[in-house]
Amino acid sequence: MIKIISCSVLKTRELEVSVISDLHLATHGSKPKKVLKYLKSIQPKLLVLNGDIIDSWRFSRNYFPKPQLKVVRQLIKMMEKGVQIIYVSGNHDEFLRKMIPTQLGNLKIVNQYIFESGDTKTWIFHGDIFDKIIHKTKWLAKLGAAFYGFVSIINNETNRILKFFGKQEIQFYNGIRKRWIKNDHLSGFEQQVAHLALLKGYHTVICGHTHVPTEKHIVVNGKRLQYINCGDWVENFTAAEFYHDKWHLFHYNGFDDESQSDEQDFPEPQQIYMSLVKELGA
């Protein structure tokens, strides 16, 4: 089931589980204001970050602006309030795979997560394991990511101009991704995921990676499986949510509100330094 809610009616909702993926923080393509609004609108018992949350492929560019830091701070606040966060590694945050499994308080870092409710089991993992380009020609995947980042910068600057003149924003990379991920490639990905999930005895499988939000049932050898791709927060702004004993695909179609101020901003470097001097009595 796809549930569409606009930002004008985005109210706090209690959920059993929320699954989000592909935030790509540390890149110009990330949309942290939308992510932050969504995170502040939910009260889940469990939040699953299903890979490609922090983009280590672009992290060396030293780009991590305040709006993206606010997303990290919100995640910390949620953990402090008792929300359990499962961070599932993806290919863009593959550096985490060197220290799996790891648990720090309410944060657990894993390669996969199994959610059980009643007699049903849901298998959650990022999905890059089925992407041959990522693992066999990684240089090509990184080249594509670099091009994607370049297009994002141009896209962001174009949208600033459009916004100044009161025009609607556009997304250059939607067409690029549609050409990159062909239907037959996507169908093959889904079939491989479904086949393995059924072999392992799962009833539902949730992936990310493709940036193509999907909720459907796939039949393999007479067995039926619910397949969900929780999409992304670069282009589609979607999440898989579990409540009322069912999985739902949530779509956020609101707009960034530049005028909305956060309850607490980050201090400037000089302020941080002076505060540190005062605290240490140096």
C-alpha positions as CSV (number, residue, x, y, z in Angstrom):
1,M,0.0,0.0,0.0
2,I,1.4,3.4,-1.0
3,K,0.5,6.2,1.4
4,I,1.0,9.8,0.2
5,I,1.1,12.6,2.8
6,S,1.9,16.2,2.0
7,C,4.0,18.4,4.4
8,S,1.0,20.5,5.3
9,V,-0.5,17.5,7.1
10,L,2.7,15.9,8.3
11,K,1.8,15.2,11.9
12,T,3.6,13.1,14.5
13,R,2.8,9.4,14.0
14,E,3.5,6.4,16.1
15,L,5.0,3.5,14.2
16,E,6.3,0.1,15.0
17,V,9.1,0.3,12.4
18,S,10.4,2.8,9.8
19,V,12.9,1.8,7.2
20,I,14.7,4.5,5.2
21,S,17.7,4.2,2.9
22,D,19.9,6.1,0.5
23,L,20.1,9.5,2.2
24,H,23.6,10.0,0.7
25,L,24.6,12.5,3.3
26,A,28.0,14.2,2.5
27,T,26.9,14.7,-1.1
28,H,25.3,17.6,-3.0
29,G,22.4,15.4,-4.0
30,S,21.2,14.8,-0.4
31,K,17.9,16.5,0.7
32,P,18.4,16.8,4.5
33,K,15.5,19.2,5.1
34,K,13.0,16.6,3.8
35,V,14.7,13.9,5.8
36,L,14.7,16.0,9.0
37,K,11.0,16.8,8.6
38,Y,10.2,13.1,8.2
39,L,12.2,12.0,11.2
40,K,10.6,14.7,13.4
41,S,7.2,13.5,12.3
42,I,7.5,9.9,13.4
43,Q,7.8,8.1,16.8
44,P,9.0,4.6,15.8
45,K,10.0,1.9,18.2
46,L,12.6,0.8,15.7
47,L,14.3,2.8,12.9
48,V,16.2,0.9,10.3
49,L,18.8,2.9,8.2
50,N,19.0,0.5,5.2
51,G,22.3,1.5,3.7
52,D,23.9,4.5,1.8
53,I,23.2,6.8,4.7
54,I,26.6,8.5,4.8
55,D,28.2,8.5,1.4
56,S,31.9,7.6,2.0
57,W,32.6,7.6,-1.7
58,R,32.3,11.4,-1.7
59,F,33.2,12.0,2.0
60,S,36.7,12.9,1.1
61,R,35.4,16.1,-0.5
62,N,34.9,17.6,2.9
63,Y,31.3,18.4,2.3
64,F,28.9,18.0,5.2
65,P,26.8,21.2,5.6
66,K,24.7,22.1,8.7
67,P,21.4,20.8,7.4
68,Q,23.0,17.4,7.0
69,L,24.5,17.6,10.4
70,K,21.1,18.3,11.8
71,V,19.9,14.9,10.4
72,V,22.7,13.2,12.4
73,R,21.8,15.2,15.5
74,Q,18.1,14.2,15.1
75,L,19.1,10.5,14.9
76,I,21.1,10.9,18.2
77,K,18.1,12.6,19.8
78,M,15.9,9.7,18.8
79,M,18.3,7.2,20.3
80,E,18.4,9.3,23.5
81,K,14.6,9.0,23.7
82,G,14.8,5.2,23.5
83,V,14.4,4.6,19.7
84,Q,16.4,1.6,18.6
85,I,18.4,2.3,15.4
86,I,19.6,-0.5,13.2
87,Y,22.2,0.7,10.7
88,V,22.4,-1.7,7.8
89,S,25.5,-1.2,5.7
90,G,25.4,-0.3,2.0
91,N,27.9,0.0,-0.8
92,H,28.4,3.8,-0.3
93,D,28.9,3.3,3.5
94,E,30.8,0.1,3.1
95,F,33.5,1.3,5.5
96,L,31.1,0.1,8.2
97,R,31.5,-3.5,7.0
98,K,35.0,-3.6,8.5
99,M,33.5,-3.3,12.0
100,I,30.4,-5.4,11.9
101,P,28.8,-6.4,14.1
102,T,29.0,-3.4,16.4
103,Q,26.6,-2.1,19.1
104,L,26.8,1.2,20.9
105,G,23.8,1.7,23.2
106,N,20.7,1.9,21.0
107,L,22.7,1.8,17.8
108,K,23.5,-1.5,16.1
109,I,25.5,-1.8,12.9
110,V,24.8,-4.9,10.8
111,N,24.8,-6.2,7.2
112,Q,21.2,-7.5,7.5
113,Y,18.3,-7.4,9.9
114,I,15.4,-9.8,10.5
115,F,12.2,-8.3,11.8
116,E,9.6,-10.7,13.2
117,S,6.0,-9.9,13.9
118,G,3.7,-12.8,14.8
119,D,4.3,-15.6,12.4
120,T,5.9,-13.4,9.7
121,K,9.5,-12.6,9.1
122,T,10.9,-9.7,7.2
123,W,14.4,-9.7,5.7
124,I,16.0,-6.2,5.5
125,F,19.3,-5.6,3.7
126,H,20.6,-2.9,1.3
127,G,20.7,-5.0,-1.9
128,D,24.0,-4.0,-3.5
129,I,25.2,-7.6,-3.3
130,F,23.0,-8.3,-6.4
131,D,24.6,-5.4,-8.4
132,K,27.4,-6.8,-10.5
133,I,28.6,-3.4,-11.6
134,I,29.3,-2.4,-8.0
135,H,31.4,-5.4,-7.1
136,K,33.0,-6.4,-10.4
137,T,33.7,-3.0,-12.0
138,K,33.8,-0.7,-8.9
139,W,35.8,2.0,-10.8
140,L,32.9,2.4,-13.2
141,A,30.4,2.6,-10.3
142,K,32.5,5.3,-8.7
143,L,32.8,7.2,-11.9
144,G,29.1,7.1,-12.3
145,A,28.7,8.4,-8.7
146,A,31.1,11.3,-9.4
147,F,29.1,12.2,-12.5
148,Y,25.9,12.0,-10.5
149,G,27.5,14.4,-7.9
150,F,28.5,16.9,-10.6
151,V,24.9,16.9,-12.1
152,S,23.6,17.4,-8.5
153,I,25.6,20.5,-8.1
154,I,24.3,22.0,-11.4
155,N,20.8,20.9,-10.4
156,N,21.0,22.6,-7.0
157,E,22.2,25.9,-8.5
158,T,19.6,25.8,-11.2
159,N,16.8,25.2,-8.6
160,R,18.1,28.2,-6.6
161,I,17.6,30.4,-9.6
162,L,14.2,28.9,-10.4
163,K,13.1,29.4,-6.8
164,F,14.2,33.1,-6.9
165,F,11.8,33.6,-9.9
166,G,9.0,31.6,-8.3
167,K,9.3,28.6,-10.6
168,Q,9.0,24.9,-9.8
169,E,12.1,22.9,-9.1
170,I,13.3,20.3,-11.5
171,Q,15.4,17.1,-11.1
172,F,18.0,16.5,-13.8
173,Y,19.0,13.1,-12.4
174,N,15.6,11.5,-12.6
175,G,16.0,11.0,-16.4
176,I,19.6,9.9,-15.9
177,R,18.7,7.2,-13.4
178,K,15.8,5.9,-15.5
179,R,18.2,5.4,-18.4
180,W,20.9,3.8,-16.2
181,I,18.5,1.3,-14.5
182,K,16.6,-0.4,-17.3
183,N,13.5,-2.3,-16.7
184,D,15.0,-5.7,-17.4
185,H,17.9,-5.0,-15.1
186,L,15.5,-3.9,-12.3
187,S,13.3,-7.0,-12.9
188,G,16.3,-9.3,-12.7
189,F,17.4,-7.6,-9.4
190,E,13.9,-8.1,-7.9
191,Q,13.7,-11.7,-9.0
192,Q,17.1,-12.6,-7.5
193,V,16.2,-10.9,-4.2
194,A,12.8,-12.7,-4.1
195,H,14.2,-16.1,-5.0
196,L,16.8,-16.0,-2.2
197,A,14.3,-14.6,0.3
198,L,11.9,-17.4,-0.3
199,L,14.7,-20.0,0.0
200,K,15.5,-18.6,3.4
201,G,11.8,-18.7,4.5
202,Y,11.0,-15.0,4.7
203,H,7.5,-13.6,4.0
204,T,8.7,-10.0,3.1
205,V,11.9,-8.6,1.9
206,I,12.9,-4.9,2.0
207,C,15.8,-3.5,0.0
208,G,17.1,-0.1,-1.0
209,H,20.0,0.6,-3.4
210,T,18.0,1.1,-6.7
211,H,16.3,4.4,-5.7
212,V,13.1,2.9,-7.1
213,P,10.4,2.7,-4.5
214,T,8.2,-0.4,-5.0
215,E,5.7,-2.4,-3.1
216,K,4.4,-5.6,-4.8
217,H,4.1,-9.3,-4.5
218,I,6.4,-11.6,-6.5
219,V,5.6,-15.3,-7.1
220,V,8.6,-17.7,-7.5
221,N,7.9,-21.4,-8.0
222,G,4.4,-21.0,-6.7
223,K,5.5,-19.2,-3.6
224,R,4.4,-15.7,-2.9
225,L,6.6,-13.0,-1.4
226,Q,6.0,-9.3,-0.5
227,Y,8.8,-7.3,-2.1
228,I,9.4,-3.7,-0.9
229,N,12.1,-1.2,-2.0
230,C,12.1,1.7,0.4
231,G,13.4,4.0,-2.3
232,D,15.6,7.0,-1.4
233,W,15.7,10.5,0.0
234,V,17.5,12.1,-3.0
235,E,14.7,11.9,-5.6
236,N,11.7,10.0,-4.3
237,F,11.5,10.6,-0.5
238,T,9.9,7.3,0.5
239,A,10.0,5.0,3.5
240,A,8.8,1.5,4.4
241,E,6.6,1.7,7.5
242,F,5.2,-1.1,9.7
243,Y,2.0,-0.4,11.6
244,H,-1.4,-2.2,12.2
245,D,0.5,-5.5,11.5
246,K,1.2,-4.5,7.8
247,W,4.0,-2.9,5.8
248,H,3.2,0.3,4.0
249,L,5.2,2.4,1.5
250,F,5.1,6.1,2.6
251,H,5.8,8.9,0.1
252,Y,6.6,12.4,1.4
253,N,5.6,14.9,-1.3
254,G,6.2,18.2,0.6
255,F,8.6,21.0,-0.2
256,D,11.6,22.3,1.6
257,D,10.7,25.3,3.8
258,E,13.7,27.5,3.8
259,S,12.1,29.9,6.3
260,Q,11.5,27.1,8.9
261,S,14.2,27.5,11.6
262,D,15.5,24.6,13.6
263,E,15.1,24.8,17.4
264,Q,18.8,24.9,17.7
265,D,21.5,25.8,15.2
266,F,25.1,24.8,15.2
267,P,27.7,27.3,16.5
268,E,30.4,28.7,14.3
269,P,33.9,27.3,14.6
270,Q,35.1,30.4,16.6
271,Q,32.2,30.0,19.0
272,I,33.1,26.3,19.5
273,Y,36.7,27.2,20.2
274,M,35.9,29.9,22.7
275,S,33.4,27.5,24.5
276,L,36.1,24.8,24.6
277,V,38.7,27.3,26.1
278,K,36.1,28.3,28.7
279,E,35.2,24.7,29.6
280,L,38.8,23.6,30.0
281,G,39.9,26.8,31.7
282,A,42.7,27.2,29.3
